[in-house]
Amino acid sequence: MRDLLRDTSAAEITYDPNIRPALLGSHDEALPVFEETARLATVVKMSDEDAAWLYPGVAPDLVLDAVLGLGPRLGAMTLGSKGAIIVNADHRVWVPAAAVSVVDTIGAGDTFMASLINSLLITGSENLGRETLEYIGRDAVAAAAITVSRKGADLPWAAEL
């Protein structure tokens, strides 16, 4: 897979490691694979749980700094009920969670990522200002809030956003 990423002419490569420890080898085996793949991406999104497994004991801001240090232009971390953080080399934006009655968290991260990708199809990930990061983050958090407000991985339709 990484060979395909190295050879692509795509303007954007997004990566969500979606860590599932039971499906991975040891941490010592998995971390280099994550970092090698992140080096090929323009955007890396992870959950706070992904970050805690990959970089135990490291604060979310420092994890995102480490991810940007690998080469992506944009990093995002979902924080569950605490919202999300979106960063690039120039800006760090915290987006509060949307107020919602949580029914099921399945699909929240995928919805956030889908919204992020949709926004990046419009803006790209290069040289984004603070206002654009805030807009992208608010959209992604709002979309994920719709998903968690209903049972199953029931992502919102564009008309619902």
Secondary structure as UniProt FT lines:
FT   HELIX           2..7
FT   STRAND          14..15
FT   HELIX           21..23
FT   HELIX           27..40
FT   STRAND          43..47
FT   HELIX           48..54
FT   TURN            56..57
FT   HELIX           60..70
FT   STRAND          74..78
FT   HELIX           80..82
FT   STRAND          84..87
FT   STRAND          92..95
FT   TURN            106..107
FT   HELIX           108..123
FT   TURN            126..127
FT   HELIX           130..148
FT   HELIX           158..160
//
